[in-house]
Amino acid sequence: MDDNRSFFGLQKILVTLLVLSGSVSASTMMLIKSSSSNAQSTENTNVNNLPIKVGIQQQIEELKAIMLQSWQQQVQTKGFSYTLPQRFQGAIVNAAKLAPEQKVIALTFDDGPWPESTAQVLDILKKNQIKGTFFLIGQNVKNYPGLVKREIAEGHVIGNHTWHHWYQFLNPQAAAYEIDHTADLIYQVTGIKTNLFRPPGGIMHNGVASYARNSKYAIILWSSDSVDYSRPAVPKLINNVFRRAKPGGIVLMHDGGGNRSKTVQALPEIIANFRKQGYKFVTIPELLEMQDKDQKLTANKKTVQN
């Protein structure tokens, strides 16, 4: 968790510096333009403020370089990963085992990043102040790295969903490529070493899930399937989500892999309905942390009683 806070803190500082840099640059350009106009009528135009502006700009650029270098060094030496309780390393998770009164739900999105629909989903989540978990396809990360960076910048969690999204049986070498090549690219783009994996189609016996488990990934499946990949009518899609929704549940939706307009249309109502039922939204790491905490408390109580 401390690594994540450090990562996002550095990001915020860099963004702030960029904004300040833009403001100073704009001010400098306006000053130069104004000076140029005055020079047409007065040969000896005084631009005493310009060196000051340039000096501030130089300081900001130096600070940006220092912060970027520090971030890159941390990524190279340690990397960043999500906090994952040991009990979930190599485990298969369909939902968190929580008490009924713990009304939390995790929204997850597969097959992205994807043009238009990923940005639309992110817009909806941002408007509703919700963090989701996105399982990414490697070749889509390669094609649309900017969307992945936006997911991280806005506080969402990302997981590995293989490079090609193949369903057929893969030998160990092919399975390793599908997972490791995707993990490497995610790391290059974001600095994140994700330890969350979702097998394409939820298939557990074609080689990739076994490789992921042996590599200590948490295998994240789902308890509530929207079936949005078949593009049902919006009311049907919403009904699919709530048919098996429960505290600690994991909802499967898709932001990529095809036309996801139905998902985009349904998402605001899905969020509103969950909130009406008293649910709060969490990411997969938060969900697993809640279960781990509950199980530790239960174990401690049993020890005291004995």
Secondary structure, DSSP 8 states (H G I E B T S, - for coil): -HHHHHHHHHHHHHHHHHHHHHHHHHHHHHHHHHHHHHHTT-TT---TTHHHHHHHHHHHHHHHHHHHHHHHHHHHHT-B-----GGGTT-EESS----TT--EEEEEEEEE--TTHHHHHHHHHHHTT---EEEE-HHHHHH-HHHHHHHHHTT-EEEE--SS---S---HHHHHHHHHHHHHHHHHHHSB---EE--GGG--SSSHHHHHHHTT-EEE--SEE--GGG---HHHHHHHHHHS--TTEEEEEESSSS--HHHHHHHHHHHHHHHHTT-EE--HHHHHHHHHHHHHHHHHHHHHH-
